[in-house]
């Protein structure tokens, strides 16, 4: 197992700040709690939690800064979805944005996120496998091909764009906007998110064990 040092592979967890209609964003509290619990459950990995501004201009820049700082092997982004009754795994980010005001009242500068980018980018975590793992344990989980046209979709698309140069796997998870009541309370969302992390890390561990990093033997990799 790797020592508890900065050399440990990093898992990046992000949530969002408030935005019009949502004064308190449950995803922010979720990732803060989740990072603390995950550090104890998975000590071979370093967990970095960040709250993204729900802003068209600043959110992509913040994602890029986080990648440059942490060089994560896994990035999981969390957001809230009004009307959601369980966990929703987003299968892709789309290269478009709807003209909705962000947290500072600004609109997107264009109808697309990246003029030269592909129409969509697929999430690089194993979405069907994770959904099956959650449902088998009693957490209601669905798969979506539409992350919306707001900042959740934008962050997923931008993160996938940046991740290609970092060898990082990326996923986006929507949770209900209110985690204080049923059908999904904060403790349940946190437990389900831990399972998402564990399943998402499996292929990363396998690949690392099969191809040890320079100067590191397979016996030193996280188990």
N, C-alpha and C positions, 0 to 999 in steps of 0.2 A: 504494500500500500504506500502511496506517496505520503511524504511527511506533511504536516500541517504548515505549509509555507506558500509563498506566492507562486511556486512552481506547479501547484495543483491546477488541473484543468478547471476552467471557469464555466459556470452555468449562469447566464444572464436572465433575470426575471424582471419584467416591466409591467407597470400598471399605468393608469391615467389619472390626471388631476380632474377637477370639475370642468363642466362645459354647460352651455345653455340647457336648462331643464334638469340638470343633475348637479346639485350643489355639493353633494358628498359622493365621491366616486368609490364604490366598494372595492374596485380592483386595486386601488392604492393600498388600502389596509390589508387586503389579501396577500399581495406580494411581500409586504413587510413581514407579516406573520410567517408566511411560507418560507422565506429565506432563513429566518431564525430557526425554524423547525428542521428544515432541510440540512442545515449545517450540522445539526446533531445526528440526524439519521444517515447522512451520506458524507462523512468527514473526509473522504478521499477527494472531494470536489470543493471548490471555492464557489460560493453563491453571492452574486452581486444583485442587489435590488435597486431599481430606479423608477421614479415616477415621471412619466413623460408629460410635457405640457400638451394640452389638447388644442394645438395650434398648427395650422397648415404649414407655416414657415419654420417654426422652431422644432417640431417633433422629428422630422427627418434629420436635421442637423444634430439633434441630441442622440439619435440612434447611431449615427456615424461616429460621434465622439465616444460613445460607449464601446463600440467595436474596437476603435483604436486604443482605448484604455485597457480593455479586458481580454481581447482576442478570444471570445468565448467559443467553446465547442458545441454549445447548445444555447439557443435563445428562445425563450417562451414569453410571449406577450399576452397579457390579460386585459380584457375590456368588459364592459357591461352591456347587456342587451335588454332593453325594456320588453317585458312580456315573456322573457325566457323562463322556462320552468325547470331547467337543469343545465348541464354543461353542453356547450356547442363547440365542436372542433371545426375550425375553418380549414378547408382543403386548398384554397387558393386565394391569392390577392389579385385584384384586377386593376388594370391601368386606366382608371377613370376616377373622377371625384364629382360628387354632387355639389351644387352651389349652396352649401349650408354654412352658416356663420360659426366660427370657432369660438374658443373661450375669450378671445379679445375682440370679438366682433368682426373678424376678417373673413373674407371669402377666398376660396382657392384662386390662384392666378390663372389657371387654365382648366380645361375639361379633362385633361389627362395628367397623370403624375409624372410621366417621363415621356417626352415627345418621341424619343428613339427607342423606347422600351417595348417589349412584347406585350400582347394584349392581356396576358395573365402569367403569373408565376405560381407554381405549385408548392405547397408546404413540403418541407423536406423531412419532417417527422413522419412516422408510420401512423397516419390518422386512423385507418380501419382497425389496426391492431390495438391502438390505444382505446378507441371507442368500445371495442369488444371487451377489453380488460376492465373498463369502468362499469359497463352494463352487467357483466358477470358478477361484479361485487355489489350490485344494487344501486349504483349511482346512475341516474338517468343521463344518458349522453347521446347526442345526435351529431351527424356530420353535415356541414353546410358548404355549398359551393359559392356562397354569396356573403362576403364579409361586410356588405354595405358599401356605401360610397362616401363614408365619413372618415375620421381619423384612424379607426380600427383597420379598415382596409388599407389606408395609406401607409400605416406603420408596417403592416405585414408585407406589403409590396416592396417598400423601401428596404426593410430588413433582409428580405430574400435577395434583393439586388446586391446589397453590400456583402452578404454572407458568402457569396460565391468566391470571393477573394480571400476568405478567412477559413474555409473548410468547416463552416458552422452549419448545424442543422437548425431549422427555424419552424416554429409553430405559433398559432394564435388560438387562444381559448376565450370564448365568451361565457360569462357567468351572469346570473340574474342581477338586476340592478339593486335589489334589496337582499342582502345576506343576513339580515337580522330576523327574518321570518321564514316559514316553510314556503316552498318545498325544499330549499337548499340553504341551510344556515352556514355561517362562516366556518365552523369547525368541520362540517361535511365537505365544503368546498376546498378547504385546506387539505383534508385527507385525500380527496380525489385528485387534487393538483400534485400531491406527493407521488401518487401512483403514476400520473402522467409523466413526471420527471423520471421516475424509475424505468418505465417502459421506453421512454425516448432515449435514455442513456444506454440501453442495452447494445444497439448496433455500434455505438461509439466505443464502448468498452471492447466489443469483439474485434472491431477494426484495429484498435490500438494494440490489443494483445497479439494480433496476427502480424502487425507491422510496427514493431517498437520504434519509438521516436529516437532520434540521434542521441547517443549517450545514455539511453535508458533501456534496461532489459525488461522483458515481459513480466518478470517476477515483481517489478516495481510498479506495475500499472494497477489502477484501482480495481478491486475485486468486488 
